[in-house]
């Protein structure tokens, strides 16, 4: 009798797939991330999410290891919307500064994608879940998207909406303000 070792990894369990990161390096977050896919447990919000053309988050750190600033941009109907937030980091969890911590809990989740970031948010004490996949790239490999789909399924959420990588991203806010100022000066 011959035993052959097969080098095939077993599929990850749901517990492994949605495991929060042990520790997050804030410097890893810095810079621009494109939204690749997302799922929301509340179907009307998921439908609204699907209407986005594109979205990004841009993290910038100050001198603190536990506080980071980010700007979110959403392109919808060919218009850009911007929002800025300060968040406090604690391990792999984060809270939005100035918000009720009992209303929103959020953390970063493990992914095998080397240049991806997964954000999981529980809103209204877990009544709603938001799960977002960001990457430094606009388009991921099929196996990376499949891992995200499996993670969404483990959370019992609707199938994710995948963003169209050919849709234009919003310009960074400082650049946009400069462009608007230049345009006003021409008129």
Steps between C-alpha positions, in 0.01 A plus 500: 500500500633842405406828668535805283508844651276732304586865536148634478384738766161435654243773458499748786221481755264793545663577833837533321352694206347779709767515770591856598863599455709447811669835478485773239800707396359850438778567247362213287173692468652823372418603146219446254287183483240430231176329595488169314187338647262520790194350660246653734249295698224760460373450142388862432851617593654229282291620204617858559858372534473331157424838339849633575734533207810480721627578847831543681634558848822690557664455841753744639663467837602771734763441765276275709515120472135472603327777306475520123313731261327384185309651213235300318402585144199361316427556131126480438326628187835642384525724811747459784402511865765531772487430874783514752534313829736457791513146630662354808675166459517232767652173378302414186193695614421862442244756603401824336596786728195674641258212435314282746712185529193290583344596164791402275779249538754449226809297435745393235472135394766257379536450123752299299513778239838672552389852406142490626320629806173365639279721716211350695248724675215408730247781518217551750629231737540246222162555329686592181835381367718665239794309352736676257797374298755764401824458305789701364396347165169567325454141386581185696570144395203265492625300802515822706141588409393143575657522846301820564179332378565212745559750783172677418320166497648412841349821637158402355492815290364548146741430211744789462482772242827521304602844374571559131878562483463704181296772673690817582607570859449839660808725507662553838328782683792748503546449125126543443490827696795634298331401173173669605686818601681507163168446317334788695791731418454428127132605511 
